[in-house]
Amino acid sequence: MILNKKIMLPSTFLLLTCHIIIFYFWISDWKKISTSYGLAIWILSTVCSLLLYFLYKKQKSNKVIFIASSLLLITSSFMIFLGIVTGIIFVTVSSMP
């Protein structure tokens, strides 16, 4: 468990940074994130952050774990929301004449 705690916090910050970068590209330059690599990173980071959130839930709760797990849950939910909005935009735009 000690090794997990040493890896989990840096992994959390890495995933949060990845989510911020994805959101930045989603707003500023959609073409960079709509590539196969961009979508793979988007999906993989969301899945990894949800898995890490469930690992945090199994840990004994303290302030750092609570904040980190809350941030992961919020950013993962936001990435899923962005995916849904992206799908709606894509369907709407592709159905226009």
C-alpha positions, 0 to 999 in steps of 0.5 A: 500500500505504501508504494501505491500512495507514492504513485497515486498522488503524482498520477493524479496530478499527471491526469489532472494536467492531461485533462486541463490540456484536453480542455484547452485543445477542445476550446482552442484547436479542435483538430488536434484532439480529433485525431485518433491519438487525441481521442485515444488519450482523451478516453484513456485518461478518463478511464485511468482517472476513474480507476484511480478514483476507485483506488482512492475510495479504498484508501483510508480517508484523510484530507489529501486523499479526499481532495485528490479523489474529489478532483479526479471525480470532477475532472473525469465527469467533466471529460465525459460531459465534453465527450457527450457535448462533442458527440451532440455537436458532431451529429448536429453538424453532420446532419446539416445540408 
